[in-house]
Amino acid sequence: MTDIRDVLQHRNANLAHSLRNSDEFDAPAARSAVRRKRATRTALTSCAAVVAVAAIGTGAWAGYGALQPTPAGSPTATPSPSVTPSPSVTPSPSVTPSPEHQIVTGADVGILERLENPTTGETWHEPVKIENLGLLSIPGSIDDTNKYYEVGNRGDTRIVVAFASEDVWWSAGRPIEAMFELDAAGARLIYCPTTRMPADCTDRGDDFSNYEFTVDTETHYDSLTYPVNTSPMDGWVLNTAPATQYRSIADFVGEASEFPGINTTPEDATQLGRDQRFQLAALGDSWLMEYRANGTVSGTLFSRYGIQTPYGAVVQSDRRFMAPWYGSVVTWDDGTPPSSDKNPYGESGAMPVAEACTSPDETLIADFDQKEWRPAGTHAMGGVVYIPVAGGNDIAKRTWTWMHDNSWADQVDPDLKYPYDTYAKFLGARSVFAWQRPDGEWVLAMDGNAAQRVYECA
């Protein structure tokens, strides 16, 4: 499946780097543009449903008791990182695996054993900000200064991570750009910190000849090597190590927006989709997490997955953990082909109901009423898919209204006009549908052809 969000939002970091290094690049203007874009996007998103969002923030959340987490202690077995802000964390209210349930099987059993009892000698602690070591000029740091934090040790060696001092414009949060080990002999760049790195990790074509550190491609950490598949409960399997091609080291060691001193605001937490957080499964001293926030369409919740590392960074799913559930078209019982076959973006199959370019892993229905839905097919993992009853329902109508009213690509290219100018056509194409997750939550998805039409995500 071609994922438009990957194409448009996850633009190649190397392109961003090259733009920054061009003679025409204006750093202050870039900083202003990034902030202005965020503010504008927030305003456009909020204005369409400001009343509904307020309702979710009060009535809907209060009525959806299963989502109300109770204050809990640290999710890790080691001293936990200080998080700013610090939303309450609780085990997921609906994930209750049977006593005999195994969260991993096959070769992943050995991976989990080493996560719980690392053989590679590392220990982790709360991130501690240290001086700017000047080891690496990180592309994306607008003012050419970087933040360094000590996050662990291996014997007498300090383990340090580095990331840009300002938000980068191609990724959410503060993606970690490098991990080092420091000892009396100097600094070593830990090039492939987990044994789960893809084959191209050691051959990425980077030139470090002008830097005062050595490149270490042999050191790996058992405690950062996660299972390929993790099952929080029977029938629910997430791809917790799905990367097969190297994109960024942050895919393996996380992003640091919740490190002490970063001053992540509640608004930032919302933008990252982390208003509420739930523990799904322990992975050694790490946790498989689910994060939730209000969705684009009123009455929905965004769900994002991630792995919280022992030092407080978060390895973000970016829709990869759930990929198998969305990896093919819905099979309709009557043989009707999916309308996404005609999608100009090439987006086939199911996708979360969300604004283009900011898609969560999943969209959940806050208050599902099964009387308003009828079974009509199966999704990629074989579960029953439901579509609105004849005439539709409120959540389907709100979905069409938002996607239709907020599509604007045709202002640039008339061929990209939103395909459903009436709600009846939207329903007739089976554009929106639902299925029940193994933990009992209801997922709201849509056909790729029904997605918001935008020309670009910049």
C-alpha positions in Angstrom: 0.0 0.0 0.0 1.3 3.4 -0.9 0.9 5.7 2.1 0.3 9.3 1.0 1.2 10.5 4.4 4.6 8.8 4.1 5.1 10.3 0.7 4.0 13.9 1.6 4.7 14.3 5.3 7.8 12.2 5.7 9.8 14.1 3.1 13.3 12.9 2.7 15.5 14.3 5.5 18.3 14.7 3.1 16.3 17.1 1.0 15.6 19.2 4.1 19.3 19.1 4.9 20.3 20.3 1.4 17.8 23.1 1.5 19.1 24.3 4.8 22.7 24.3 3.4 21.8 26.2 0.3 22.9 29.8 -0.1 19.3 31.0 -0.3 18.2 29.4 3.0 16.9 32.0 5.5 17.0 30.5 9.0 14.8 33.1 10.7 12.3 32.9 8.0 12.3 29.1 8.2 11.7 29.2 11.9 8.8 31.7 11.5 7.3 29.7 8.7 7.4 26.5 10.7 5.7 28.1 13.6 3.2 29.9 11.4 2.3 26.7 9.6 1.7 24.9 12.9 -0.5 27.8 14.1 -2.4 28.0 10.8 -2.9 24.2 10.7 -4.2 24.2 14.2 -6.6 27.0 13.5 -7.9 25.4 10.3 -8.4 22.1 12.1 -9.9 23.6 15.2 -12.3 26.0 13.5 -14.1 23.2 11.7 -15.1 21.6 14.9 -14.4 23.9 17.8 -17.8 23.2 19.4 -17.4 19.5 19.0 -13.9 19.5 20.4 -15.1 21.3 23.4 -17.8 18.7 23.8 -15.3 15.9 23.6 -13.1 17.6 26.2 -16.0 17.6 28.7 -19.0 15.4 28.1 -17.5 12.7 25.7 -14.4 12.1 27.8 -16.4 12.0 31.0 -18.9 9.5 29.5 -16.1 7.3 28.1 -15.0 6.0 31.4 -12.7 3.3 30.1 -10.3 6.0 28.8 -9.9 7.8 32.1 -6.5 6.7 33.4 -5.7 6.8 37.1 -2.5 8.2 38.4 0.2 5.6 38.4 3.9 5.4 39.1 6.8 5.1 36.7 6.2 2.6 33.8 9.8 1.6 33.8 11.8 -0.6 36.2 14.6 1.9 36.3 14.4 5.5 37.5 12.0 7.2 35.1 12.7 10.3 33.1 11.2 13.5 34.2 8.4 14.4 31.7 7.3 17.9 31.1 4.3 17.9 31.2 3.6 14.6 32.9 0.2 13.1 31.9 -0.9 10.2 34.1 0.0 6.8 32.9 -1.9 3.6 33.5 -2.2 0.1 32.2 -4.6 0.1 29.3 -8.1 -0.3 30.8 -9.3 -2.8 28.2 -6.1 -4.9 27.8 -6.5 -7.9 30.1 -4.5 -10.8 28.6 -5.3 -14.3 29.8 -2.8 -15.7 32.4 -1.3 -18.1 29.9 -1.0 -15.4 27.1 2.5 -14.9 25.7 3.2 -11.5 24.3 5.9 -12.9 22.0 6.5 -16.2 20.2 9.2 -17.9 18.2 12.5 -16.1 17.8 11.0 -13.1 19.7 11.1 -15.1 22.9 14.9 -14.9 22.9 14.7 -11.2 22.1 12.4 -10.6 25.1 14.6 -12.6 27.4 17.6 -10.4 26.5 15.4 -7.3 26.9 14.7 -8.4 30.4 18.2 -9.5 31.1 20.6 -7.7 28.8 23.9 -9.3 28.1 25.5 -6.3 26.5 26.3 -4.4 29.8 24.3 -1.2 29.4 22.3 0.5 32.1 20.0 3.5 31.6 19.0 6.4 33.8 17.1 9.6 33.8 18.4 11.9 31.0 20.8 14.5 32.3 21.6 17.5 30.2 25.3 18.1 29.7 27.4 20.6 28.0 27.4 21.0 24.2 30.1 18.5 23.3 30.5 19.9 19.7 30.7 16.4 18.3 28.3 16.7 15.5 26.7 19.5 13.5 23.2 18.2 13.2 21.3 19.3 10.1 18.0 20.8 11.1 19.3 22.7 14.1 18.5 26.2 12.9 21.1 27.8 15.1 23.8 25.2 14.7 23.8 24.2 18.4 22.7 20.8 19.6 21.5 19.4 22.9 23.4 16.6 24.5 22.0 14.3 27.3 23.7 11.5 29.2 21.2 8.7 29.3 23.2 5.7 30.5 26.4 3.8 31.1 28.3 0.7 30.0 30.8 0.1 32.7 32.9 3.3 33.0 31.6 4.5 29.6 29.0 7.2 29.4 26.2 6.8 26.9 25.1 10.2 25.4 22.5 11.2 22.8 22.4 14.3 20.7 19.5 16.1 18.9 18.7 19.4 17.4 18.3 22.3 19.8 15.1 23.4 17.9 12.2 21.5 16.4 13.1 20.1 13.0 10.7 20.7 10.2 10.5 17.2 8.8 9.6 15.3 11.9 7.4 15.5 15.0 9.1 16.1 18.3 12.8 16.1 18.8 14.2 13.0 17.0 17.5 11.8 18.4 20.2 12.2 15.7 23.1 10.4 17.3 24.1 8.1 20.2 27.7 8.2 21.5 29.8 6.3 24.0 32.3 8.5 25.8 35.3 7.2 27.8 39.0 8.1 28.4 39.8 7.2 24.8 37.3 9.7 23.4 33.9 9.6 21.7 32.6 6.8 19.6 29.5 7.2 17.4 27.3 4.1 18.1 26.2 3.6 14.5 23.8 0.7 14.9 22.7 0.7 18.5 20.3 -2.3 18.2 20.7 -5.7 16.7 17.4 -5.1 14.9 18.8 -2.5 12.6 18.2 -3.1 8.9 21.0 -4.5 6.6 21.9 -1.1 5.2 22.7 0.4 8.7 26.5 0.0 8.4 26.6 1.2 4.8 24.8 4.5 4.7 27.4 6.5 2.8 28.0 9.0 5.7 31.4 10.8 5.7 32.6 11.5 9.2 36.2 12.1 8.3 36.1 15.7 9.6 34.7 14.9 13.0 36.7 14.1 16.2 35.1 10.7 17.0 35.4 7.2 15.7 32.5 5.3 14.2 31.6 2.1 16.1 29.4 -0.4 14.0 29.9 -3.3 16.4 28.3 -2.1 19.7 24.7 -3.0 20.1 22.3 -2.9 23.0 20.1 -5.9 24.0 17.8 -3.5 25.9 17.0 -1.5 22.8 16.4 -4.5 20.5 12.7 -5.1 20.4 10.6 -8.0 19.2 9.4 -8.1 15.6 5.9 -8.7 16.9 4.3 -8.0 20.3 0.9 -9.2 21.3 -0.7 -7.2 24.2 -3.5 -9.8 24.3 -4.9 -12.7 22.3 -5.6 -11.8 18.7 -3.9 -8.4 18.8 -0.4 -8.4 17.3 1.6 -5.2 16.7 4.7 -4.9 14.5 7.1 -3.4 17.1 10.2 -3.7 14.9 8.9 -3.3 11.4 11.7 -1.2 9.9 13.4 -3.0 7.0 15.0 0.1 5.5 17.1 2.7 7.3 15.3 6.1 7.6 16.6 7.6 10.8 18.3 6.5 13.9 15.2 7.9 15.8 13.3 4.9 14.4 15.4 2.8 16.8 16.4 5.1 19.7 13.4 7.5 19.8 12.6 11.2 20.0 13.4 13.3 23.0 10.6 15.9 23.3 9.9 14.8 26.9 13.4 15.0 28.2 13.9 17.4 31.2 14.5 21.0 30.1 12.8 20.6 26.7 9.7 22.3 28.2 7.2 20.4 26.2 3.9 22.3 26.7 0.4 20.7 26.9 -0.1 22.0 23.3 3.0 20.2 22.2 1.8 17.0 23.9 -1.5 17.3 22.0 0.3 17.9 18.7 2.3 14.7 19.4 -1.0 12.9 20.2 0.0 12.2 23.8 -2.8 13.7 25.9 -3.5 10.4 27.5 -1.2 7.3 27.6 -1.7 3.7 28.4 0.8 0.8 29.0 0.1 -2.2 26.7 3.0 -4.5 27.4 6.4 -4.5 29.3 9.4 -5.0 27.0 12.2 -5.3 29.6 12.6 -1.8 31.0 10.8 -0.3 28.0 7.0 -0.2 27.5 4.8 -0.7 24.5 2.5 2.3 24.8 -0.7 3.6 23.3 -1.3 7.4 23.2 -4.6 9.0 22.7 -5.9 12.5 21.9 -9.0 14.1 20.4 -9.5 13.3 16.7 -10.1 15.6 13.8 -13.7 14.5 13.4 -15.8 15.2 16.5 -16.6 12.0 18.4 -13.3 10.4 17.5 -10.0 9.8 19.3 -6.6 9.5 17.7 -4.6 6.5 18.8 -0.8 6.4 18.3 1.6 3.6 19.4 5.1 3.9 20.5 7.8 2.3 22.7 8.9 4.3 25.7 12.6 3.5 26.1 14.2 3.2 29.6 15.7 6.7 29.2 12.4 8.4 28.3 12.7 8.7 24.6 9.7 7.4 22.5 10.2 5.3 19.4 7.2 6.4 17.3 5.1 3.9 15.3 4.3 6.3 12.4 1.6 3.8 11.4 4.1 1.0 11.0 3.1 -1.0 14.1 -0.4 -1.3 12.7 0.5 -1.8 9.1 -0.8 -5.4 8.7 -4.3 -4.3 9.8 -4.4 -1.8 7.0 -2.2 -3.6 4.5 -4.8 -4.6 1.9 -8.3 -3.5 0.7 -11.4 -4.4 2.6 -13.1 -7.4 1.2 -16.8 -6.7 0.8 -19.2 -9.6 1.2 -21.0 -8.8 -2.1 -17.8 -8.5 -4.1 -18.0 -4.7 -4.6 -14.5 -3.4 -5.4 -13.0 -0.6 -3.2 -13.4 2.9 -4.6 -9.8 3.6 -3.7 -8.8 1.7 -6.8 -9.6 5.0 -8.6 -7.7 7.2 -6.0 -5.3 9.6 -7.8 -2.9 9.3 -4.8 -2.6 5.5 -5.2 -3.9 5.0 -1.6 -5.7 1.7 -1.6 -7.4 0.0 1.3 -8.2 1.3 4.7 -6.7 4.3 6.4 -7.5 6.2 9.7 -10.1 8.9 9.6 -8.0 12.0 10.0 -6.7 15.2 8.5 -4.2 14.6 5.6 -0.5 14.6 6.6 -1.2 14.2 10.3 -2.7 10.8 10.4 -2.6 8.7 13.6 -2.0 5.0 13.7 -5.7 4.5 14.2 -8.9 6.5 14.8 -11.2 5.2 17.5 -14.9 5.9 17.9 -15.4 7.4 21.4 -19.0 6.1 21.8 -19.8 3.3 19.4 -23.5 2.4 18.9 -23.7 -0.9 17.1 -27.3 -0.3 16.1 -26.1 2.4 13.7 -23.8 -0.1 11.8 -24.3 -3.3 9.9 -21.7 -6.0 8.9 -20.6 -5.9 5.3 -17.1 -7.4 4.9 -13.8 -8.3 6.4 -10.5 -6.3 6.9 -7.0 -7.4 6.2 -6.7 -9.4 9.4 -10.0 -11.2 8.9 -12.2 -9.3 11.3 -15.8 -8.2 10.5 -16.1 -4.7 8.9 -19.2 -2.7 9.5 -20.7 0.1 7.4 -23.3 2.7 8.4 -26.9 1.5 8.2 -29.1 2.7 5.4 -29.2 6.5 5.5 -26.0 6.8 7.4 -25.3 7.8 10.9 -23.9 10.8 12.8 -20.2 9.8 12.8 -20.3 9.0 9.0 -22.0 12.4 8.3 -19.4 14.3 10.3 -16.6 12.4 8.5 -17.9 13.3 5.1 -18.6 16.9 6.1 -15.1 17.4 7.4 -13.3 15.7 4.5 -15.4 17.5 1.9 -15.3 21.0 3.5 -11.6 20.9 4.2 -10.4 19.6 0.8 -8.7 22.2 -1.3 -6.4 20.5 -3.8 -8.7 21.4 -6.7 -7.8 25.1 -6.2 -4.4 24.1 -7.6 -5.3 21.2 -9.8 -9.0 20.8 -10.9 -8.4 17.0 -11.3 -8.0 16.7 -7.6 -11.5 17.8 -6.7 -13.0 15.9 -3.7 -14.8 13.0 -5.4 -18.0 13.0 -3.3 -20.0 16.2 -3.6 -22.9 14.8 -1.7 -23.2 12.7 1.5 -25.2 10.1 -0.4 -22.4 9.5 -2.9 -19.9 9.2 0.0 -22.1 6.5 1.6 -22.7 4.8 -1.7 -19.0 4.2 -2.1 -18.7 2.6 1.3 -16.3 5.3 2.2 -16.3 5.0 6.0 -16.4 1.8 8.0 -15.6 0.3 11.4 -14.3 -2.8 13.1 -13.7 -3.9 16.6 -10.2 -4.2 17.9 -9.3 -7.3 20.0 -9.4 -5.2 23.2 -12.9 -4.1 22.5 -12.3 -0.6 21.2 -14.0 0.3 17.9 -11.8 1.5 15.0 -13.1 4.1 12.5 -11.4 3.8 9.1 -12.1 5.1 5.6 -11.4 4.2 2.0 -8.4 6.0 0.7 -10.4 7.7 -2.0 -12.5 9.5 0.7 -9.5 11.1 2.3 -9.1 14.9 2.5 -7.7 16.2 -0.7 -4.7 18.5 -0.2 -2.1 19.5 -2.8 0.9 19.3 -0.4 1.6 19.1 3.3 4.2 21.9 3.6 
